[in-house]
Amino acid sequence: EIGGCKLDSIADNYNPTATYDDGTCPILFYGCMDSVATNFRALANRERPATCNFEGCLDTNAFNFDPSATIPGACVDRVFGCMDPTALNFQSTANTAGSICEYGGCKDSRRIDYNPSANVEVCNATYQGCTNPSADNYNPTFNLDDGSCSFSRRRALVADRRHLSHGQGHWAGCTDSAAFNYNAIYTENNPAFPCIYPVLGCTVQDPPTLNYDSVADRISSPDFDCRWVFEGCVDSHADNFVPDANTPVDDCRYPVYGCADPEADNFDTTATVSEGCRYTVVGCMDTNALNFASDATVTLEQVVADIDTEFCCPEDIKPCDPSQYQYPEGVPNPSCDGRTVMFALLANITSDPNAVAAITAFINQLDDAVCTFAVPG
């Protein structure tokens, strides 16, 4: 008789001529060895090709799309909005820049408070007068030059028909502090230039706001009471709920949790987010064996019996007695042992190299499941 490694056909020291196994086969445990994978097998020391599964978002349009994922995980929608916290329409939940950021300020280049970076008009009240500090009639309260600046050797208040109406040194205009054109330098009202009372409200129409007021002529600075449109799912029970959305959209997504891995025992065809997968681990469950697999869930004998039942028993008789076996097409000899059947089916059902690798690895795992015992010395 010839001793050698007989039970593991892919072991480096496998001896096909051995007549008995002498216990020299290495103890191998097949499985996914990537700890990040959902089907990671901690006991494995031999990788099963094409069998590691990785959970992640499979939606190419999602913010967290994962090109390495093989089974569906939770997706995060892209939320488009202004991401600058200094902008008027800053959206705290936005994760993708997708709208124009709005900055308030005066867009009138003639004004002292002109802001070249502003794209939302928010000017201070207009006080026309001389804005040149070198002029005799300059006053820092004026913010819109009206061409009345006067320059002379002696400083004097120059009467202007719009501002001086009751004698030199008396500024006439709106004295009501609630008015838009109120100015503290005015000492008396000027009937020619009556007080103007602004209509406060949201004056921004583009980009769209929820409270645009077509009658308003002035945004209520500094509070900026425009309510900017933030679109998104407003249902807090949805997977893609946007907390600060104020304009609902019809794309709320409700996840279905379950195992989305077709290789798992509890595969759920309706699951959209994978969790809680359970896998069959074929292995030796005899604690006295050298290759006892502590994580095994099924023995080789059970697997072979299941294969025999599935492929060899008549459709109307499952399980059946071996005398009732009907040999499936492609099986090269009148045998219904599970390993032979699987190799025969593999040759007939697929040419996909990844599928071949996965099924072959599973078949080879049957070698791993054969309990190996020490040979008495």
PyMOL commands that set and color helices and strands:
alter all, ss='L'
color gray80, all
select helices_A, chain A and resi 300-312+322-324+338-349+353-369
alter helices_A, ss='H'
color red, helices_A
select strands_A, chain A and resi 3-4+20-21+30-31+46-47+55-56+71-72+80-81+96-97+104-105+120-121+128-129+144-145+231-232+247-248+257-258+273-274
alter strands_A, ss='S'
color yellow, strands_A
deselect
rebuild
show_as cartoon
